Amino acid sequence: MLSDSGRYGEAISLMQKQLDEDPSDPVVRANLIAAMLKNGQTAAAEQMLVELCRNNPNAQQLYQLGFARLALQQPESAEEPLRRACKMSPTSPGFHLAYGAALQRQGKREAAAAEFRRELQVNPTDEQAHIGLAQLGEPDQPAFTSAPSAR
């Protein structure tokens, strides 16, 4: 696939032609949106995602909408679709990270830290979640109290 080789412009043109022929093809539409996001056509991708999310969106579509809005520096409008995506698919890598970023950019520190920790439960090696917690001055792991060992 052209987008897999980094040829996003060509892939976008081809997929737009395919959608002209069959506007209801969900696979082509999903691939087109992903290529647009990777190619920096964030505003156009966000517009397509708004349309898709009007009727029974799936978690990936909501995540992409929130991600696009974060890229457009709109954390307030990113929050709701990201919250819904996390609720629909709580074990999807990246979802809690993006939600945490939206919350952090709005100054919602405690909620952001909680989402970064949820991301680390899903994906313990997520460097961005560790960085997010560090930026908030939060420890990576929740504090645990241990009972004294019996010797």
Rosetta silent file (secondary structure, phi, psi, omega in degrees, C-alpha in Angstrom):
SEQUENCE: MLSDSGRYGEAISLMQKQLDEDPSDPVVRANLIAAMLKNGQTAAAEQMLVELCRNNPNAQQLYQLGFARLALQQPESAEEPLRRACKMSPTSPGFHLAYGAALQRQGKREAAAAEFRRELQVNPTDEQAHIGLAQLGEPDQPAFTSAPSAR
SCORE:     score description
SCORE:     0.000 S_00000001
   1 L     0.000  141.062 -177.087    0.000    0.000    0.000 S_00000001
   2 L   -60.254  -40.065 -177.814    1.290    3.462   -0.862 S_00000001
   3 H   -68.230  -29.188  177.287    0.646    4.876    2.602 S_00000001
   4 H   -66.591  -27.040 -179.617    2.690    2.062    4.164 S_00000001
   5 H   -94.258    7.789  177.900    5.687    3.215    2.122 S_00000001
   6 L    84.494    7.652 -179.998    5.253    6.846    3.193 S_00000001
   7 L   -93.547   63.738 -171.785    3.779    7.964   -0.131 S_00000001
   8 H   -64.891  -40.863 -179.173    0.795    9.585    1.537 S_00000001
   9 H   -58.404  -45.977  178.612   -0.001   12.122   -1.179 S_00000001
  10 H   -65.778  -42.181 -179.725   -0.356    9.410   -3.816 S_00000001
  11 H   -62.753  -42.085 -179.931   -2.298    7.184   -1.451 S_00000001
  12 H   -62.238  -45.833  178.964   -4.685   10.002   -0.573 S_00000001
  13 H   -59.615  -45.033 -179.681   -5.373   10.771   -4.241 S_00000001
  14 H   -63.584  -45.147 -178.229   -6.028    7.117   -5.001 S_00000001
  15 H   -68.889  -33.761  176.681   -8.313    6.618   -2.008 S_00000001
  16 H   -64.670  -38.042  175.747  -10.268    9.796   -2.774 S_00000001
  17 H   -64.816  -40.780  178.553  -10.938    8.426   -6.271 S_00000001
  18 H   -63.213  -39.492  178.586  -12.049    5.124   -4.741 S_00000001
  19 H   -69.368  -31.329  175.259  -14.437    6.973   -2.418 S_00000001
  20 H   -61.613  -36.765  179.685  -15.850    8.902   -5.363 S_00000001
  21 H   -76.528  -37.985 -179.250  -16.746    5.519   -6.887 S_00000001
  22 L  -140.556   85.270 -175.627  -18.057    4.002   -3.643 S_00000001
  23 L   -63.970  -13.884 -176.765  -18.642    6.620   -0.915 S_00000001
  24 L   -95.411    3.205 -177.063  -19.868    4.008    1.553 S_00000001
  25 L   -72.150  106.700 -175.200  -16.644    1.917    1.651 S_00000001
  26 H   -70.629  -29.342 -178.814  -15.629    2.040    5.348 S_00000001
  27 H   -70.275  -46.067  178.751  -12.177    0.503    4.819 S_00000001
  28 H   -62.580  -42.806 -179.777  -11.138    3.045    2.192 S_00000001
  29 H   -62.162  -44.536  179.237  -12.515    5.871    4.335 S_00000001
  30 H   -63.064  -42.829  178.654  -10.597    4.669    7.425 S_00000001
  31 H   -66.545  -37.365  178.366   -7.374    4.311    5.421 S_00000001
  32 H   -63.161  -46.078  179.927   -7.877    7.739    3.860 S_00000001
  33 H   -61.831  -44.939  179.391   -8.322    9.378    7.255 S_00000001
  34 H   -60.825  -42.900  179.301   -5.223    7.641    8.633 S_00000001
  35 H   -65.383  -40.080  178.977   -3.151    8.757    5.615 S_00000001
  36 H   -63.296  -42.334  178.448   -4.436   12.321    5.923 S_00000001
  37 H   -63.024  -43.180  179.888   -3.478   12.449    9.601 S_00000001
  38 H   -69.159  -26.637 -177.567    0.003   11.114    8.836 S_00000001
  39 L   -90.807    2.333  178.545    0.391   13.556    5.935 S_00000001
  40 L    83.585   10.847  177.764   -0.468   16.589    8.068 S_00000001
  41 L   -91.754   54.917 -170.866   -3.910   17.133    6.546 S_00000001
  42 H   -64.787  -43.347 -177.845   -5.342   17.241   10.031 S_00000001
  43 H   -64.178  -41.313  178.604   -8.141   19.752    9.473 S_00000001
  44 H   -67.212  -39.793  177.740   -9.517   17.827    6.481 S_00000001
  45 H   -64.463  -40.682  179.869   -9.287   14.543    8.398 S_00000001
  46 H   -61.420  -40.300  178.389  -11.054   16.131   11.370 S_00000001
  47 H   -61.714  -44.122  178.576  -13.921   17.223    9.099 S_00000001
  48 H   -63.683  -40.109 -178.791  -14.333   13.666    7.769 S_00000001
  49 H   -67.826  -36.480  176.412  -14.216   12.277   11.302 S_00000001
  50 H   -58.291  -45.285  178.125  -16.888   14.704   12.511 S_00000001
  51 H   -61.593  -46.256 -179.007  -19.169   13.340    9.788 S_00000001
  52 H   -63.049  -37.413 -174.129  -18.334    9.721   10.653 S_00000001
  53 L   -81.126   -1.476  178.903  -18.860   10.236   14.371 S_00000001
  54 L   -70.831  -31.523 -176.327  -22.356   11.643   13.978 S_00000001
  55 L  -124.593  103.663  171.656  -23.912    8.186   13.663 S_00000001
  56 L    50.462   61.273 -178.783  -22.818    5.382   15.953 S_00000001
  57 L   -71.929  155.315  173.000  -19.022    5.868   15.848 S_00000001
  58 L   -94.555  172.328 -175.152  -16.604    3.172   16.875 S_00000001
  59 H   -61.760  -39.453 -179.032  -13.789    3.668   19.380 S_00000001
  60 H   -64.158  -40.630  178.674  -11.104    4.080   16.709 S_00000001
  61 H   -64.651  -42.642  178.223  -13.053    6.846   14.969 S_00000001
  62 H   -64.075  -41.804  177.436  -13.579    8.681   18.259 S_00000001
  63 H   -60.639  -47.325 -179.473   -9.877    8.304   19.091 S_00000001
  64 H   -62.639  -38.670  177.903   -8.872    9.663   15.688 S_00000001
  65 H   -62.777  -47.872  177.992  -11.258   12.602   16.072 S_00000001
  66 H   -62.392  -41.631  178.758   -9.812   13.443   19.484 S_00000001
  67 H   -61.093  -44.648  178.971   -6.263   12.961   18.196 S_00000001
  68 H   -61.918  -42.070 -179.351   -6.934   15.316   15.267 S_00000001
  69 H   -67.890  -33.767  173.463   -8.370   17.939   17.584 S_00000001
  70 H   -63.213  -44.089  179.278   -5.314   17.686   19.824 S_00000001
  71 H   -63.090  -29.043  177.835   -3.112   18.223   16.774 S_00000001
  72 L   -87.209    9.922  179.659   -5.239   21.270   15.933 S_00000001
  73 L    61.777   43.561  179.145   -4.614   22.618   19.470 S_00000001
  74 L  -124.979   64.572 -175.355   -8.231   22.076   20.555 S_00000001
  75 H   -62.552  -30.253  179.975   -7.920   20.065   23.782 S_00000001
  76 H   -65.226  -42.668 -179.586  -11.366   21.077   25.025 S_00000001
  77 H   -80.723  -14.267  176.170  -13.088   19.642   21.958 S_00000001
  78 H   -79.761  -26.969 -172.068  -10.771   16.606   21.990 S_00000001
  79 H   -57.811  -50.934 -174.853  -11.744   15.614   25.523 S_00000001
  80 H   -63.401  -49.877  178.371  -15.225   14.181   24.906 S_00000001
  81 H   -63.252  -33.980  178.560  -14.426   11.896   21.945 S_00000001
  82 H   -69.732  -38.858  176.483  -11.295   10.648   23.728 S_00000001
  83 H   -60.688  -44.509 -179.933  -13.241    9.956   26.931 S_00000001
  84 H   -65.697  -40.037  178.853  -15.796    7.992   24.917 S_00000001
  85 H   -61.782  -43.177  179.007  -13.074    6.080   23.044 S_00000001
  86 H   -64.404  -37.974  179.190  -11.451    5.067   26.343 S_00000001
  87 H   -67.642  -40.409 -178.541  -14.798    3.947   27.738 S_00000001
  88 H   -73.109  -33.241 -175.242  -15.581    1.894   24.622 S_00000001
  89 L  -141.377   73.864 -172.102  -12.124    0.339   24.348 S_00000001
  90 L   -68.096  -13.219 -179.268  -10.259    0.690   27.656 S_00000001
  91 L  -107.328   13.046  178.208   -7.377   -1.608   26.669 S_00000001
  92 L   -80.200  122.575  178.875   -6.483    0.047   23.365 S_00000001
  93 L   -60.432  136.982  177.451   -2.908    1.368   23.448 S_00000001
  94 L    95.386  -25.376 -175.782   -2.675    5.119   23.003 S_00000001
  95 H   -64.579  -50.102 -178.671   -6.253    5.949   23.906 S_00000001
  96 H   -68.616  -31.861  176.694   -5.597    6.856   27.564 S_00000001
  97 H   -61.377  -48.844 -179.827   -2.396    8.677   26.579 S_00000001
  98 H   -64.387  -41.783  178.649   -4.287   10.964   24.194 S_00000001
  99 H   -62.426  -43.863  177.171   -7.086   11.504   26.730 S_00000001
 100 H   -60.041  -40.398  178.640   -4.478   12.339   29.379 S_00000001
 101 H   -63.690  -41.343  178.429   -2.826   14.825   27.027 S_00000001
 102 H   -62.272  -42.828  179.531   -6.160   16.557   26.387 S_00000001
 103 H   -67.029  -42.758 -179.489   -6.780   16.817   30.126 S_00000001
 104 H   -61.280  -42.776 -179.140   -3.224   17.997   30.837 S_00000001
 105 H   -66.318  -16.862  176.964   -3.461   20.770   28.240 S_00000001
 106 L   -97.466    1.785  179.896   -6.575   22.014   30.019 S_00000001
 107 L    82.201   13.665  179.515   -4.837   22.075   33.401 S_00000001
 108 L   -90.395   74.003 -168.473   -6.758   19.063   34.750 S_00000001
 109 H   -62.016  -48.722 -176.619   -3.653   17.623   36.399 S_00000001
 110 H   -64.716  -43.980  179.546   -5.121   14.878   38.605 S_00000001
 111 H   -65.808  -38.714  177.991   -7.352   13.507   35.871 S_00000001
 112 H   -63.080  -45.585  179.466   -4.468   13.640   33.372 S_00000001
 113 H   -60.144  -40.277  179.196   -2.175   11.731   35.741 S_00000001
 114 H   -62.849  -39.485  178.998   -4.865    9.075   36.215 S_00000001
 115 H   -69.836  -38.696  176.733   -5.144    8.614   32.441 S_00000001
 116 H   -62.788  -37.830  177.150   -1.364    8.393   32.022 S_00000001
 117 H   -67.045  -38.795  176.915   -1.349    5.682   34.713 S_00000001
 118 H   -63.202  -38.798  176.940   -4.153    3.828   32.899 S_00000001
 119 H   -60.505  -41.242 -179.972   -2.080    4.006   29.727 S_00000001
 120 H   -69.125  -25.594  173.375    0.839    2.432   31.578 S_00000001
 121 H   -68.296  -37.895  179.826   -1.441   -0.386   32.738 S_00000001
 122 H   -77.484  -42.560 -173.943   -2.289   -1.067   29.089 S_00000001
 123 L  -138.076   85.160 -172.676    1.180   -0.371   27.713 S_00000001
 124 L   -60.176  -20.084 -178.241    3.834   -0.341   30.489 S_00000001
 125 L   -98.527   11.144 -177.983    6.625    0.796   28.170 S_00000001
 126 L   -67.223  106.246 -176.719    4.820    3.852   26.790 S_00000001
 127 H   -62.835  -38.561 -178.362    7.509    6.518   27.011 S_00000001
 128 H   -66.024  -33.792  177.082    5.067    9.390   26.447 S_00000001
 129 H   -67.856  -40.097  175.883    2.936    8.314   29.432 S_00000001
 130 H   -62.335  -42.575  179.145    6.061    8.288   31.624 S_00000001
 131 H   -64.033  -42.713  178.198    6.961   11.754   30.303 S_00000001
 132 H   -58.522  -44.284  178.038    3.424   13.005   30.959 S_00000001
 133 H   -64.362  -41.684  179.258    3.601   11.870   34.579 S_00000001
 134 H   -62.513  -40.895  178.787    7.042   13.451   34.991 S_00000001
 135 H   -62.643  -29.912  179.146    5.748   16.759   33.576 S_00000001
 136 L   -86.534   -3.547 -177.963    2.998   16.655   36.183 S_00000001
 137 L    71.955   26.247 -177.542    5.516   15.900   38.935 S_00000001
 138 L  -103.232  144.651  173.956    3.833   12.564   39.571 S_00000001
 139 L   -68.078  150.546  179.865    5.595    9.290   40.344 S_00000001
 140 L   -61.941  -38.811 -175.874    5.385    6.675   37.594 S_00000001
 141 L  -113.967  145.593  176.710    3.844    4.072   39.866 S_00000001
 142 L   -65.094  148.778  179.109    1.167    4.551   42.489 S_00000001
 143 L   -72.459  130.997  178.202    2.441    4.431   46.030 S_00000001
 144 L  -115.811  141.036  173.125    1.811    1.081   47.685 S_00000001
 145 L  -101.819  132.567 -179.323    1.993    0.380   51.344 S_00000001
 146 L  -111.314  147.045  178.009    3.303   -3.006   52.169 S_00000001
 147 L   -74.405  146.954  178.054    2.726   -4.969   55.263 S_00000001
 148 L   -60.072  140.670 -178.807    5.829   -5.744   57.317 S_00000001
 149 L   -73.940  142.808  179.732    7.293   -9.060   56.314 S_00000001
 150 L   -86.978  119.376  178.994    6.916  -11.895   58.767 S_00000001
 151 L  -119.576    0.000    0.000   10.318  -13.314   59.690 S_00000001
